[in-house]
Amino acid sequence: MAISHNGKEAPKLPEDMHSGDTDTFYISWTEKLNGATISSSTWTIPANFTEVSAATDVSVTASSTTYADCNSIDLSTTETSGTFTITNNCTFSDSRVIKRSFKITIDGDL
């Protein structure tokens, strides 16, 4: 499921993550490129989260829709509850750096 970011407030993802699982999250930067390309990407994650893997400038298909210009991260966590903010810091070929965040909820009861 794709969620739009309004550029002002980090959206909360509608599905919960579960402690011990590894989930993949991504951000598409197509609307922000303005003729540039993605040069690099770093992720800021909370304590007790682990970056299993990450990819920069890839295409992602979700629910039969393909999103280009994505940065993705596979995350696992030992947290059992709470809401946490994940941030992608994207550097473009024209030297712009833009950050976009989203919130995920950990639900250990499911």
N, CA, C and O atoms as a MOPAC input file, in Angstrom:
PM7 MOZYME 1SCF
protein

 N      0.84200 1    -1.17000 1     0.00000 1
 C      0.00000 1     0.00000 1     0.00000 1
 C      0.88900 1     1.23600 1     0.00000 1
 O      1.79400 1     1.35600 1     0.82600 1
 N      0.63700 1     2.13400 1    -0.90500 1
 C      1.41100 1     3.37400 1    -1.00000 1
 C      0.71500 1     4.47000 1    -0.19600 1
 O     -0.51200 1     4.57700 1    -0.19700 1
 N      1.51400 1     5.27100 1     0.48400 1
 C      1.01800 1     6.38800 1     1.27700 1
 C      1.68200 1     7.64800 1     0.75500 1
 O      2.89100 1     7.64900 1     0.52200 1
 N      0.93000 1     8.71300 1     0.56800 1
 C      1.50100 1     9.97800 1     0.10400 1
 C      2.01100 1    10.80100 1     1.27800 1
 O      1.42100 1    10.80200 1     2.35900 1
 N      3.11000 1    11.49600 1     1.05000 1
 C      3.69400 1    12.38700 1     2.04700 1
 C      3.40600 1    13.81300 1     1.60700 1
 O      3.73700 1    14.19200 1     0.48300 1
 N      2.79300 1    14.60700 1     2.47600 1
 C      2.43900 1    15.97600 1     2.09800 1
 C      3.60000 1    16.95700 1     2.25600 1
 O      3.43700 1    18.14500 1     1.98000 1
 N      4.76400 1    16.48300 1     2.69200 1
 C      5.91900 1    17.34400 1     2.85500 1
 C      5.92200 1    18.13300 1     4.15600 1
 O      6.85100 1    18.89800 1     4.41400 1
 N      4.90300 1    17.95700 1     4.97000 1
 C      4.80100 1    18.70800 1     6.22500 1
 C      4.80900 1    17.80300 1     7.44100 1
 O      5.51200 1    18.06800 1     8.41600 1
 N      4.02900 1    16.73900 1     7.38300 1
 C      3.89400 1    15.86700 1     8.53900 1
 C      4.11900 1    14.42000 1     8.10900 1
 O      3.59000 1    13.97800 1     7.08900 1
 N      4.90100 1    13.69500 1     8.88700 1
 C      5.17700 1    12.29600 1     8.57000 1
 C      3.89300 1    11.47400 1     8.67500 1
 O      3.23900 1    11.48200 1     9.71700 1
 N      3.52700 1    10.76300 1     7.60000 1
 C      2.31900 1     9.94000 1     7.66600 1
 C      2.54300 1     8.70700 1     8.52900 1
 O      3.66200 1     8.20700 1     8.64500 1
 N      1.46400 1     8.22800 1     9.12900 1
 C      1.51200 1     6.98700 1     9.90200 1
 C      1.03200 1     5.86800 1     8.98800 1
 O     -0.05500 1     5.94800 1     8.41700 1
 N      1.84300 1     4.82700 1     8.85300 1
 C      1.45500 1     3.71100 1     7.99900 1
 C      0.26100 1     2.99100 1     8.60200 1
 O      0.19100 1     2.83500 1     9.82100 1
 N     -0.68500 1     2.54500 1     7.77300 1
 C     -1.91800 1     1.94500 1     8.28600 1
 C     -1.74800 1     0.52500 1     8.82400 1
 O     -2.60100 1     0.05100 1     9.57500 1
 N     -0.67200 1    -0.16000 1     8.45900 1
 C     -0.45000 1    -1.51800 1     8.94300 1
 C      0.64600 1    -1.51100 1    10.00000 1
 O      1.64600 1    -0.80600 1     9.86700 1
 N      0.44900 1    -2.30000 1    11.04700 1
 C      1.43800 1    -2.39200 1    12.11500 1
 C      2.56700 1    -3.33500 1    11.72900 1
 O      2.38700 1    -4.26100 1    10.93900 1
 N      3.72700 1    -3.07800 1    12.30100 1
 C      4.86300 1    -3.99500 1    12.21100 1
 C      4.84600 1    -4.83000 1    13.48500 1
 O      4.33800 1    -4.38600 1    14.51500 1
 N      5.39100 1    -6.02000 1    13.42000 1
 C      5.40800 1    -6.89900 1    14.58400 1
 C      6.83100 1    -7.17200 1    15.02200 1
 O      7.72600 1    -7.34900 1    14.19500 1
 N      7.03000 1    -7.20500 1    16.32300 1
 C      8.34100 1    -7.48000 1    16.87700 1
 C      8.87700 1    -8.80100 1    16.34500 1
 O      8.16100 1    -9.80200 1    16.31600 1
 N     10.13900 1    -8.80200 1    15.92200 1
 C     10.76000 1   -10.01400 1    15.41000 1
 C     10.61500 1   -10.20200 1    13.91400 1
 O     11.33300 1   -11.01000 1    13.32600 1
 N      9.69700 1    -9.47000 1    13.27800 1
 C      9.52800 1    -9.55800 1    11.82800 1
 C     10.54400 1    -8.66600 1    11.12300 1
 O     11.11000 1    -7.75300 1    11.72500 1
 N     10.76700 1    -8.94400 1     9.84200 1
 C     11.52700 1    -8.05000 1     8.97600 1
 C     10.56100 1    -7.54000 1     7.91700 1
 O      9.95300 1    -8.32900 1     7.19300 1
 N     10.41900 1    -6.22900 1     7.82500 1
 C      9.50600 1    -5.60600 1     6.86400 1
 C     10.28200 1    -4.66200 1     5.95700 1
 O     11.30000 1    -4.09800 1     6.35700 1
 N      9.78900 1    -4.49300 1     4.72700 1
 C     10.41900 1    -3.60600 1     3.75700 1
 C      9.59000 1    -2.33900 1     3.60800 1
 O      8.36600 1    -2.39200 1     3.47900 1
 N     10.27400 1    -1.20300 1     3.62800 1
 C      9.64400 1     0.09900 1     3.47100 1
 C     10.38000 1     0.84300 1     2.37400 1
 O     11.57900 1     0.64300 1     2.18400 1
 N      9.67900 1     1.69300 1     1.65500 1
 C     10.33200 1     2.44500 1     0.58800 1
 C      9.71300 1     3.82900 1     0.43900 1
 O      8.57500 1     4.07200 1     0.83900 1
 N     10.50500 1     4.73600 1    -0.15600 1
 C     10.04700 1     6.07900 1    -0.48600 1
 C     10.40500 1     6.33700 1    -1.93900 1
 O     11.55000 1     6.14400 1    -2.34800 1
 N      9.41600 1     6.77700 1    -2.72300 1
 C      9.66000 1     7.16700 1    -4.11400 1
 C      9.92100 1     8.66700 1    -4.16000 1
 O      9.18200 1     9.46300 1    -3.58000 1
 N     10.98800 1     9.03200 1    -4.86200 1
 C     11.40400 1    10.42900 1    -4.95700 1
 C     11.11300 1    11.04200 1    -6.32500 1
 O     11.59400 1    12.13900 1    -6.60700 1
 N     10.35600 1    10.38600 1    -7.16900 1
 C     10.10000 1    10.84500 1    -8.52800 1
 C      9.61200 1    12.29900 1    -8.56900 1
 O     10.08500 1    13.08800 1    -9.38600 1
 N      8.68100 1    12.64600 1    -7.70300 1
 C      8.10600 1    13.99300 1    -7.72800 1
 C      9.08500 1    15.07700 1    -7.29100 1
 O      8.82700 1    16.25800 1    -7.51900 1
 N     10.18500 1    14.71000 1    -6.67800 1
 C     11.15800 1    15.69000 1    -6.19000 1
 C     12.40300 1    15.79700 1    -7.06600 1
 O     13.23600 1    16.67200 1    -6.83100 1
 N     12.55100 1    14.94000 1    -8.06100 1
 C     13.79200 1    14.91600 1    -8.84600 1
 C     14.01900 1    16.19100 1    -9.65100 1
 O     15.13800 1    16.70400 1    -9.67100 1
 N     13.00800 1    16.70700 1   -10.30500 1
 C     13.13200 1    17.93500 1   -11.10900 1
 C     14.34700 1    17.88900 1   -12.03700 1
 O     15.10900 1    18.85300 1   -12.10700 1
 N     14.53100 1    16.77800 1   -12.74700 1
 C     15.63400 1    16.63300 1   -13.69300 1
 C     16.91000 1    16.08300 1   -13.09200 1
 O     17.83300 1    15.73500 1   -13.82800 1
 N     16.98600 1    15.99700 1   -11.78400 1
 C     18.17200 1    15.43700 1   -11.11600 1
 C     18.01500 1    13.92300 1   -11.00000 1
 O     16.98900 1    13.36700 1   -11.39200 1
 N     19.01500 1    13.27600 1   -10.46900 1
 C     18.96900 1    11.85200 1   -10.15200 1
 C     19.31300 1    11.67800 1    -8.67700 1
 O     19.79000 1    12.61000 1    -8.02900 1
 N     19.06900 1    10.48900 1    -8.15700 1
 C     19.42400 1    10.19200 1    -6.76900 1
 C     20.91000 1     9.86000 1    -6.71200 1
 O     21.37600 1     8.95400 1    -7.40300 1
 N     21.64800 1    10.59300 1    -5.88800 1
 C     23.08100 1    10.34200 1    -5.71800 1
 C     23.36400 1     9.38000 1    -4.56900 1
 O     24.20700 1     8.49000 1    -4.68600 1
 N     22.64800 1     9.56600 1    -3.45300 1
 C     22.87100 1     8.69600 1    -2.29200 1
 C     21.66800 1     8.74300 1    -1.37100 1
 O     20.78900 1     9.59700 1    -1.48900 1
 N     21.66300 1     7.79800 1    -0.45600 1
 C     20.55400 1     7.67600 1     0.47400 1
 C     21.07100 1     7.12100 1     1.79300 1
 O     21.87200 1     6.18700 1     1.81500 1
 N     20.60600 1     7.70400 1     2.88800 1
 C     20.86600 1     7.13300 1     4.20800 1
 C     19.54700 1     7.09300 1     4.96500 1
 O     18.63100 1     7.86600 1     4.68300 1
 N     19.46200 1     6.19400 1     5.92000 1
 C     18.25700 1     6.03700 1     6.71500 1
 C     18.57900 1     6.34200 1     8.17100 1
 O     19.63700 1     5.96400 1     8.67500 1
 N     17.66100 1     7.02800 1     8.83900 1
 C     17.76100 1     7.26300 1    10.27600 1
 C     16.67600 1     6.41300 1    10.92700 1
 O     15.48500 1     6.58400 1    10.66600 1
 N     17.11900 1     5.49200 1    11.78100 1
 C     16.18200 1     4.56500 1    12.42700 1
 C     16.36400 1     4.62700 1    13.94300 1
 O     17.45000 1     4.95000 1    14.42500 1
 N     15.31100 1     4.32100 1    14.69000 1
 C     15.39400 1     4.37500 1    16.15300 1
 C     16.26000 1     3.24900 1    16.72700 1
 O     16.56900 1     2.26600 1    16.05300 1
 N     16.63700 1     3.42800 1    17.98600 1
 C     17.31900 1     2.36300 1    18.72400 1
 C     16.41300 1     1.13200 1    18.74300 1
 O     15.19000 1     1.25800 1    18.68600 1
 N     16.99600 1    -0.02200 1    18.82000 1
 C     16.29400 1    -1.31500 1    18.82500 1
 C     15.70600 1    -1.68200 1    17.47500 1
 O     14.92200 1    -2.62600 1    17.38100 1
 N     16.07300 1    -0.94900 1    16.42600 1
 C     15.75200 1    -1.31700 1    15.04600 1
 C     17.06200 1    -1.67000 1    14.36000 1
 O     18.10700 1    -1.09900 1    14.67000 1
 N     17.00200 1    -2.60800 1    13.43200 1
 C     18.18600 1    -3.02500 1    12.68900 1
 C     17.92400 1    -2.90700 1    11.19800 1
 O     16.90400 1    -3.38200 1    10.69900 1
 N     18.85100 1    -2.26800 1    10.48800 1
 C     18.78700 1    -2.22400 1     9.03300 1
 C     19.33600 1    -3.54900 1     8.51400 1
 O     20.53500 1    -3.81200 1     8.61100 1
 N     18.45400 1    -4.38000 1     7.96300 1
 C     18.85000 1    -5.67100 1     7.41100 1
 C     19.50900 1    -5.46700 1     6.05500 1
 O     20.53600 1    -6.07600 1     5.75700 1
 N     18.91100 1    -4.60800 1     5.23700 1
 C     19.48000 1    -4.23500 1     3.94500 1
 C     18.80400 1    -2.94500 1     3.48500 1
 O     17.76700 1    -2.54200 1     4.01100 1
 N     19.42100 1    -2.31200 1     2.48900 1
 C     18.85900 1    -1.08600 1     1.92200 1
 C     19.23700 1    -1.03200 1     0.45000 1
 O     20.23900 1    -1.61400 1     0.03500 1
 N     18.43400 1    -0.33400 1    -0.32900 1
 C     18.71500 1    -0.15900 1    -1.75900 1
 C     18.42700 1     1.29200 1    -2.13300 1
 O     17.55000 1     1.93500 1    -1.55700 1
 N     19.18200 1     1.79500 1    -3.11000 1
 C     19.05600 1     3.17600 1    -3.55500 1
 C     18.67900 1     3.22300 1    -5.02800 1
 O     19.26000 1     2.51500 1    -5.85100 1
 N     17.70200 1     4.06100 1    -5.35100 1
 C     17.26900 1     4.31900 1    -6.72800 1
 C     16.83200 1     3.04600 1    -7.44800 1
 O     17.38700 1     2.67800 1    -8.48400 1
 N     15.83000 1     2.38300 1    -6.88000 1
 C     15.28200 1     1.15900 1    -7.46000 1
 C     13.81500 1     1.37600 1    -7.80200 1
 O     13.20900 1     2.35500 1    -7.36700 1
 N     13.25100 1     0.47000 1    -8.57400 1
 C     11.81500 1     0.45900 1    -8.84400 1
 C     11.16200 1    -0.57500 1    -7.94500 1
 O     11.71300 1    -1.65200 1    -7.71800 1
 N      9.98900 1    -0.24400 1    -7.43600 1
 C      9.25900 1    -1.12400 1    -6.53000 1
 C      7.85000 1    -1.30100 1    -7.06800 1
 O      7.20700 1    -0.32600 1    -7.45500 1
 N      7.36500 1    -2.53300 1    -7.09700 1
 C      5.99100 1    -2.80000 1    -7.50300 1
 C      5.19300 1    -3.24400 1    -6.28700 1
 O      5.56500 1    -4.18900 1    -5.59000 1
 N      4.08600 1    -2.54200 1    -6.04400 1
 C      3.19100 1    -2.86200 1    -4.93200 1
 C      1.76100 1    -2.75100 1    -5.44000 1
 O      1.39200 1    -1.74600 1    -6.04700 1
 N      0.95900 1    -3.77200 1    -5.19800 1
 C     -0.43900 1    -3.78400 1    -5.63400 1
 C     -0.57400 1    -3.43900 1    -7.11300 1
 O     -1.43100 1    -2.64400 1    -7.49900 1
 N      0.27500 1    -4.04000 1    -7.93200 1
 C      0.26800 1    -3.89300 1    -9.39300 1
 C      0.66000 1    -2.50800 1    -9.89900 1
 O      0.49400 1    -2.22200 1   -11.08500 1
 N      1.17200 1    -1.64900 1    -9.03400 1
 C      1.65300 1    -0.32900 1    -9.44200 1
 C      3.15800 1    -0.28000 1    -9.23300 1
 O      3.65700 1    -0.67000 1    -8.17800 1
 N      3.88500 1     0.20200 1   -10.24500 1
 C      5.33700 1     0.31400 1   -10.13200 1
 C      5.71500 1     1.75000 1    -9.80300 1
 O      5.25300 1     2.69000 1   -10.44900 1
 N      6.55600 1     1.90700 1    -8.79600 1
 C      7.05900 1     3.20300 1    -8.35300 1
 C      8.54900 1     3.25300 1    -8.67500 1
 O      9.31000 1     2.38200 1    -8.25200 1
 N      8.96300 1     4.27200 1    -9.42300 1
 C     10.36900 1     4.43300 1    -9.79400 1
 C     11.07400 1     5.32700 1    -8.77500 1
 O     10.43700 1     5.93900 1    -7.91800 1
 N     12.39200 1     5.39000 1    -8.88800 1
 C     13.20300 1     6.32600 1    -8.10300 1
 C     13.00300 1     6.13200 1    -6.59900 1
 O     12.83200 1     7.10300 1    -5.86200 1
 N     13.02400 1     4.89500 1    -6.15400 1
 C     12.76900 1     4.58400 1    -4.74600 1
 C     14.05600 1     4.26200 1    -3.99100 1
 O     15.01500 1     3.72700 1    -4.54700 1
 N     14.04100 1     4.60300 1    -2.72400 1
 C     15.02100 1     4.12200 1    -1.76400 1
 C     14.25800 1     3.20300 1    -0.82600 1
 O     13.17300 1     3.54800 1    -0.35900 1
 N     14.82300 1     2.03400 1    -0.54900 1
 C     14.11300 1     1.08300 1     0.30600 1
 C     14.99300 1     0.63100 1     1.45900 1
 O     16.22000 1     0.71200 1     1.40800 1
 N     14.32300 1     0.15200 1     2.49700 1
 C     15.02000 1    -0.38600 1     3.66000 1
 C     14.24900 1    -1.58900 1     4.18600 1
 O     13.02200 1    -1.56300 1     4.28400 1
 N     14.98500 1    -2.63900 1     4.52100 1
 C     14.42800 1    -3.80100 1     5.21700 1
 C     14.79400 1    -3.62900 1     6.68400 1
 O     15.97100 1    -3.52800 1     7.03100 1
 N     13.77600 1    -3.59800 1     7.54700 1
 C     13.98500 1    -3.35900 1     8.97200 1
 C     13.48800 1    -4.52200 1     9.81200 1
 O     12.49500 1    -5.17000 1     9.48100 1
 N     14.19200 1    -4.77200 1    10.90000 1
 C     13.68900 1    -5.66000 1    11.94400 1
 C     13.79000 1    -4.88900 1    13.25700 1
 O     14.50700 1    -3.89300 1    13.35300 1
 N     13.06800 1    -5.35800 1    14.25400 1
 C     13.10100 1    -4.67400 1    15.55100 1
 C     12.84900 1    -5.65400 1    16.68900 1
 O     12.22600 1    -6.70200 1    16.51800 1
 N     13.35600 1    -5.27500 1    17.85000 1
 C     13.06300 1    -6.01900 1    19.07100 1
 C     12.03000 1    -5.28200 1    19.92200 1
 O     11.63300 1    -5.76500 1    20.98200 1
 N     11.59900 1    -4.11000 1    19.45000 1
 C     10.55700 1    -3.36200 1    20.16700 1
 C      9.26800 1    -4.18400 1    20.16500 1
 O      8.99600 1    -4.92200 1    19.21800 1
 N      8.48400 1    -4.05200 1    21.22400 1
 C      7.23200 1    -4.81000 1    21.30300 1
 C      5.99000 1    -3.92400 1    21.21500 1
 O      4.88700 1    -4.42800 1    21.00300 1
 N      6.15700 1    -2.62000 1    21.37400 1
 C      5.01400 1    -1.71400 1    21.23600 1
 C      5.51900 1    -0.29400 1    21.07300 1
 O      6.65800 1     0.02100 1    21.41500 1
 N      4.65500 1     0.55800 1    20.54600 1
 C      4.98500 1     1.97100 1    20.38700 1
 C      4.92300 1     2.40900 1    18.93600 1
 O      4.77100 1     1.59300 1    18.02600 1
 N      5.04300 1     3.70900 1    18.74100 1
 C      5.06300 1     4.31000 1    17.40800 1
 C      6.43100 1     4.94900 1    17.21200 1
 O      6.92400 1     5.66100 1    18.08600 1
 N      7.04400 1     4.68700 1    16.05000 1
 C      8.42300 1     5.09000 1    15.79700 1
 C      8.53000 1     5.78100 1    14.43500 1
 O      7.77400 1     5.48100 1    13.51100 1
 N      9.48300 1     6.70800 1    14.33200 1
 C      9.69300 1     7.46800 1    13.10500 1
 C     10.92000 1     6.94700 1    12.37000 1
 O     11.98900 1     6.79100 1    12.96000 1
 N     10.75800 1     6.67800 1    11.07100 1
 C     11.81900 1     6.23600 1    10.17700 1
 C     12.02600 1     7.36100 1     9.16100 1
 O     11.05000 1     7.88200 1     8.62200 1
 N     13.28500 1     7.74800 1     8.88900 1
 C     13.56400 1     8.86300 1     7.99500 1
 C     14.54000 1     8.45800 1     6.90200 1
 O     15.55900 1     7.82000 1     7.16800 1
 N     14.21500 1     8.83600 1     5.66300 1
 C     15.13200 1     8.66600 1     4.53800 1
 C     15.71700 1    10.02400 1     4.18900 1
 O     14.98800 1    10.98800 1     3.95600 1
 N     17.04900 1    10.08800 1     4.15700 1
 C     17.78300 1    11.29800 1     3.79200 1
 C     18.30700 1    11.07000 1     2.38600 1
 O     19.19600 1    10.24400 1     2.18100 1
 N     17.76300 1    11.79400 1     1.41700 1
 C     18.09800 1    11.56600 1     0.01600 1
 C     18.89800 1    12.74500 1    -0.53700 1
 O     18.48200 1    13.89800 1    -0.42100 1
 N     20.04900 1    12.44300 1    -1.13900 1
 C     20.87000 1    13.45600 1    -1.78500 1
 C     20.72400 1    13.30600 1    -3.29100 1
 O     20.84600 1    12.20900 1    -3.83600 1
 N     20.45600 1    14.44500 1    -3.96500 1
 C     20.25200 1    14.45100 1    -5.40500 1
 C     21.50700 1    14.93600 1    -6.12500 1
 O     22.38500 1    15.55100 1    -5.51900 1
 N     21.58000 1    14.65500 1    -7.41600 1
 C     22.75200 1    15.03100 1    -8.22000 1
 C     22.95800 1    16.54200 1    -8.30500 1
 O     24.05100 1    16.99500 1    -8.64400 1
 N     21.92800 1    17.32400 1    -8.00500 1
 C     22.06500 1    18.78800 1    -8.00900 1
 C     22.37200 1    19.33400 1    -6.60700 1
 O     22.22100 1    20.52900 1    -6.35100 1
 N     22.80100 1    18.45000 1    -5.70900 1
 C     23.24500 1    18.77200 1    -4.33800 1
 C     22.12000 1    19.02700 1    -3.34400 1
 O     22.39400 1    19.30600 1    -2.17700 1
 N     20.87600 1    18.94000 1    -3.76400 1
 C     19.78400 1    19.07500 1    -2.79600 1
 C     19.76700 1    17.85200 1    -1.88400 1
 O     20.06700 1    16.74000 1    -2.31800 1
 N     19.41500 1    18.06600 1    -0.62900 1
 C     19.20100 1    16.98200 1     0.32200 1
 C     17.80200 1    17.16900 1     0.88800 1
 O     17.48900 1    18.21500 1     1.45800 1
 N     16.96700 1    16.15900 1     0.73000 1
 C     15.60500 1    16.21700 1     1.23700 1
 C     15.38000 1    15.01100 1     2.14300 1
 O     15.81200 1    13.89800 1     1.84300 1
 N     14.69700 1    15.25500 1     3.25100 1
 C     14.36800 1    14.19000 1     4.20400 1
 C     12.86800 1    13.97900 1     4.19200 1
 O     12.09600 1    14.93800 1     4.16300 1
 N     12.46300 1    12.73200 1     4.21500 1
 C     11.04900 1    12.38100 1     4.35700 1
 C     10.96400 1    11.27000 1     5.39600 1
 O     11.77100 1    10.34000 1     5.40100 1
 N      9.97700 1    11.38200 1     6.27100 1
 C      9.79600 1    10.41300 1     7.35300 1
 C      8.41700 1     9.79000 1     7.28800 1
 O      7.50300 1    10.31900 1     6.65600 1
 N      8.28900 1     8.66100 1     7.95000 1
 C      6.98900 1     8.03800 1     8.16300 1
 C      7.00500 1     7.38700 1     9.52500 1
 O      8.06700 1     7.09800 1    10.07800 1
 N      5.81200 1     7.15700 1    10.06600 1
 C      5.68600 1     6.54400 1    11.38400 1
 C      5.13800 1     5.12700 1    11.25100 1
 O      4.21400 1     4.86700 1    10.47900 1
 N      5.72400 1     4.22700 1    12.01600 1
 C      5.21100 1     2.85800 1    12.06900 1
 C      4.88100 1     2.51000 1    13.51900 1
 O      5.53600 1     2.96700 1    14.45600 1
 N      3.86100 1     1.69900 1    13.67000 1
 C      3.43800 1     1.23800 1    14.99500 1
 C      3.83400 1    -0.21500 1    15.14200 1
 O      3.62600 1    -1.02500 1    14.23900 1
 N      4.40900 1    -0.53700 1    16.29600 1
 C      4.75400 1    -1.92200 1    16.62600 1
 C      3.66000 1    -2.45800 1    17.52800 1
 O      3.33800 1    -1.85900 1    18.55400 1
 N      3.09500 1    -3.57700 1    17.14400 1
 C      2.04000 1    -4.19800 1    17.92500 1
 C      2.45600 1    -5.62800 1    18.24700 1
 O      2.39300 1    -6.50800 1    17.38800 1
 N      2.88100 1    -5.85400 1    19.48400 1
 C      3.34800 1    -7.17300 1    19.90700 1
 C      2.22900 1    -8.13900 1    20.22700 1
 O      2.48400 1    -9.31900 1    20.46600 1
 N      0.98900 1    -7.66200 1    20.23800 1
 C     -0.13400 1    -8.52800 1    20.61000 1
 C     -0.66200 1    -9.36000 1    19.44700 1
 O     -1.43300 1   -10.29500 1    19.66500 1
 N     -0.26700 1    -9.04300 1    18.22000 1
 C     -0.82100 1    -9.76900 1    17.08200 1
 C     -0.00600 1   -10.98200 1    16.75900 1
 O     -0.33200 1   -11.71300 1    15.82400 1

